[in-house]
Amino acid sequence: MTVADITGADIIAIIILAALSIAIVVYLLHWLYRRSSKEVSFVRTGLSGEKVVLSGGAFVLPIVHNITTVGMRTLRIEVKRGGDKSFITKNRMRVEIVAEFYVRVTPTKEAVSIAAGTLGKRTMEPESLRDLVQGRFVDALGVVAAQMSMEEIQEKRGEYINAVKGIATESLSSTGLELEAVSLTGLDQAGLEVFDPSNAFDAEGLTQLTELIEAGKKRRNDIEQDTAISIRTKNLESEQSALEIDKEKEFSRLLQEREIAKQRDKEHTDMAVETAKQERLAEEARIQSAEEVEKARIQQQDTIEVERSLREHELTLQIEERKKLRNDIERQTEIDIKEKNLEAEIKKLDIEKENEFARLQQQEEIAVRSAKQKANVVKEESERYYESEQAQLISEENVKKLKIEQQRSIETTRIENEEKTMVREIEKRKQLEIEERERELAVTEKDKLVLNADVEVELARAKAAEAEEKVISARNVEIAERKKTVELISAAQQAEREAIQLTVLANAEKEASQDREQAEQYTSLASKLRYEVDAAGKQLLNEAENMRSDASRRSALRMQLASNLDSIIRESVKPMQNIDAIKILDVNGLPGFSDGHSRGNGRDSGGSGESGSPTSSDSASVSGGNLADNVVNSALRYRAHVPFVDSLLQEIGMSPGEISNISNILKEDDKEFPVENGSRGGKSKATTGLKKK
């Protein structure tokens, strides 16, 4: 087939076929080719592996390919934590936080792939995404809040937000999301009702919060009280200063009036002299000028008389001409006016006749309408008056009832407030009583000094006034009367202030005496109770002591002695600290000084039963204990040799009385605890008693 053989139908068929082909291709492209946008990207999986499409597009075959759309828009996720879900800070406070997190998928192929795998279509649904990542944001907020106090979170919001952002960003990186910004839109302390006293964290936070609140109340009350005291003190100082200023002002005024009076008299005298002089000079000048004026007047009068006669002649001619002209004009004008008046009078009579007819008819109609209106108005006014009277009576009764109720409630509230105020005032008065009394005493002393000074000043002024009365006029008498009145007023004010101060002091003293009496009653009652308790305790102790046996008492005495033996011996041998050397002489065996007791000691010390071995006894005695024991034992064994032993003790600086007291106590111990070998002497008994203790 050649081109010449192609007919019009063939051409149409070819065109239709081409159009169908193009339409099919366009439809397939529209159906199979998927495009991404700035807001939405997608991940294609299936044949040829995974492909991430951020911009552009890709073919998606229905059977071999699958796509997952990923939203690229920024999503706002709001996190609110309040009430019992509020965060616990570093200082155990609970804070309510409202934060906004702005997240989106990171615009990279790796992040989009991760987001498609971990989040799926949640990136297109803000609520689903919020449910998924809210826990991470809450955890980040709680972690950072636990590291900072409530004040630090408020003052360092930037640091808090950056720390939360760092933790949240690290947590979101595994899901392909990135955190654009974090906004802390709300921060407040949780209410007291949220704190659980049984919770350790809440209990500690509640304690701190209560301390802060009460401390704030205390500071506020201290400031208010200090301010009130300062105001009252300032008012008192201001009043004193004002009175002092008034006094000085009055003194200055009186002094100034006196100086002014003197100066005025002097000026009056000078002025009178000057006035007389000026009047004399003025009179002379006036007489001279009057003479000159009279001369000039006479000359001028002659000239004026000539000119006046000429002017009168000219004026007479002009007046005659004007009179003639005016008479002509008046005559013509009078004729014209009469004609016009006649015409106007005729028209006026016609108009008045018509107006009179209309007026009479209108008056008749108005009278009828007025009568009807007056009747209606009277009726309506009577009805309105009756209704208004009824409404006014009802409203007055309601107002009276309401006023009575309001007055009653106001009176009740006022009484309660007055009672509370009275209690507070009493407490304040008690606290400020000492300061007020000291201040009032100081003010009283100062006022007394001022009053004495005023009295002295006034006496001096009175003397000066008496001296001046001899030389001044009655005007100064009036000044003295005025001064006396001012002084009486000042004295009355001063007396009134002193009376008020004395009244306040008396009331304060009365209240203080009542408080002291009440305190003494409480003190006496407490003393009575304490004495009763002490008496009961002593009675029980005495009964228990009476029930004890003799052995128990002795045992208690020995225990007390044993517990204090160290201090007894230490105090007994304290004078020995200054001894350089000591000598202990054993005179056992000397003729006339030996007895059974000493022999026993000798046998015990020597160990052989022979009495003629003093060296051995002395050696045993010295080696049997320390220096204090040897001294004490030697003193006990040789009690018969008191003068000799006392002289030795005095040489070493000891008092014989102290050793005798110790020996008596140790002898009683020997009697209480006898040794099995009855042949042992005092030294063995003393040693045994010490070991027992």
Buried (B, 14 or more C-beta within 10 A) or exposed (E): EEEEEEEEEEEEEEEEEEEEEEEEEEEEEEEEEBEBEEEBBBBBBBEEEEBBBBEEBBEBEEEEBEBBBBBBEEBEBBBBBBEEEBBBBBBBBBBBBBBBBBBBBBEEBEBBBBBBBBBBEBBBBBEEBBEBBBEBBBBBBBBBBEEBBBEBBBEBEEEBBEBBBBBBBEBBBEBBBBBBEBBBEBBEBBEEEBBBEEEEBBBBBBEBBEEEEEEEEEEEEEEEBEEEBEEEEEEEEEEBEEBEEEBEEBBEEBEEBBEEBEEEEEEEEEEEEEEEEEEEEEEEEEEEEEEEEEEEEEEEEEEEEEEEEEEEEEEEEEEEEEEEEEEEEEEEEEEEEEEEEEEEEEEEEEEEEEEEEEEEEEEEEEEEEEEEEEEEEEEEEEEEEEEEEEEEEEEEEEEEEEEEEEEEEEEEEEEEEEEEEEEEEEEBBEEBBEEBBEBBEEBBEEBEEBBEEBEEEBEEBBEEBEEBEEEBEEEBEEBBEBBEEBBEEBBEEBEEBBEEBEEBBEEBEEBBEEEEEEEEEEEEEEEEEEEEEEEEEEEEEEEEEEEEEEEEEEEEBBEEBBEEBEEBBEEBBEBBEEEEEEEBEBEBBEEEEBEEBBBBBBBBBBEEEEBEBBEBBBBBBBEBBEBBBBBBBBBBBBBEBEEEBBEBBEEBEBEBEBBBEBBEBBBBBBEBBEEEEEEBBBBBBBBBBBEEB
